[in-house]
């Protein structure tokens, strides 16, 4: 070993002092003998190292640790003895300690014991006061490392299934996303099957948590088998983890594409469909699986899990016991829906909603008898949205109550304005759609009474529309509210009649004034384009009209688009029609132009003249 060049085991500054050059001023021979005795008898492996990095003296504990006799270690490179040159950062810090520019170095090294086994050590270097030498100490921390490893295993694994838990899963996922897969010859892609068991709660509730835990353990074994038997990927590239409850994840590093993940999902479903025999209990379960596969570049752990969670939700919503692949377009629709949901309530306060009106035309006289108010959302990001884009969301989050109250007030105010502006004409009524949640979650009767009093609109000029399924199933509070509104003079209409329960016996007991026939019946009345009408449609409509009239109800036909449809509907006795034949939904100014006009100026035999 050269004493003039720096490197593993070399001198730091080219000076090699001897043991006799050490400072011993002020120390008696007895003290020095005591120090030497203590040094040699210490259980901690130690060595005195000069500024060249060479061992000046070593004790018996160090000799036993690295092999040989203590006196034979003199002049050896301390860095070679404890492998300090293996890492560049550690090596540089070691040199700084030798030069006196750094006070202390502490690092962990894995060493080879003379008997062949490996052990973990903690190496410490620090200056010896009053000398130009440093003290090297080496502590065997193998037992501590083993304990730490066992504790980490317990911390990172599920106690029931022995699978990696959520913490280890995310650690592995983050590591896979951060690694440069291309540099390692990988595919640069990652896949995830995220699943939970369908109906697992019922197992716990009926058979107890002990059986539930046994089932989870058996499921874990089958998932591990599916991962191990997968023909794709590198060994150990599939991680099976239990994320909590009955949720499991199969992480596929360096995936080869969606087909690999689809095959894995199919094998998991097939494996779980086989019955489980658990200590005399024979159980059958199924699973829903969300599958995501994408490039690692630009993918975060949070983003991947959000996509997997969304896809798992789709699998359950689509019927359970199936796997579903992540669909960016479907997710974009979900994100749009979420964006609408988060901005719907404040949008009412910001005045982003407006009403358009579609006329309801008397099929006998051709006059506009009423209008249906249809709400539009002038969204600052998505443009003008029709009700089918946001009414369902409003019903789910309860904002339909606030929005419905605004629609009702605006429509009644507009109907009253038309009445005042056209005093010589028969006033038109306004029809407003009402959701069942408005009846349950608000005082609809009180709201209607207050708005009618505020706007001055007569009750008979207001019509409230509810869907057939909502009205037919009404009982208790909803039915009482409908009856109170009817007693007030407000007309109640069943919308889309013929598509729901169609409980005609129950119909006679409801406070209903109008039936609005669903457009599917009216579409069967078309003669155009060489088609022939279905006689059954006309028979059904005629029977419904006659029944309604005998019950004292009027009938409105929706989706009237042709003159032929209008003529046939009039012939079977239908009272009013609504559809594009007369007008689309338009601004209130256009409705004002229609009031007092008719679409049949020359009688029943003439072709109708559209209002707009």
ABEGO torsion letter per residue (X at the ends): XBAABBEBGBBAAGBBBBAAABBABGBBAAAAAAAAAAAAABABBBBBBBAAGBBABBBAAAAAAAEEBAAAABGBBAAAAAGAAABAAAAAAAAAAAAGABABBBBBBBBBBAAGBBBBBBBBBBBBBGBABBBBBBBBAAAAAAAAAAAAAAAABBAAAGBBBAAAAAAAAAAAAABBAAAAGBAGBBBBBBBBBBGAAAAAAAAEAAAAAAAAAAAAAAAAAAAAABABEBBGABBBBBAEEABBBBBBBGBAEAAAAAAAAAAAAAAAABBBBBGGBBBBBBBBBBBBBBBABGBBAAAAAAAAAAAAAAAAAAGEGBBBBBBAAAAAAAAAAAAAAAAAAAAAAAGABBBBBBBBBBAAAGBBABBBBBBBBBBAAAEBBBAAAAAAAAAAAGAAAAAAAAAAAAAAAAAAAAAAABAABBBBBBBBBBBAAAAAABBAAAAAAAAAAAAGBBAAABBBBBBAAAAAABBEAAAAAAAAAAAAGBBBBBBGBGABAGBAAAAAABBBABBBBBAAAAAAABABGGBBBBAAAAAAAAAAAAAAAAAGBBBBBBGBABAAAAAAAAAAGBABBBEAAABBBBBAAAAAAABGBBABAAEAABBBBBAX
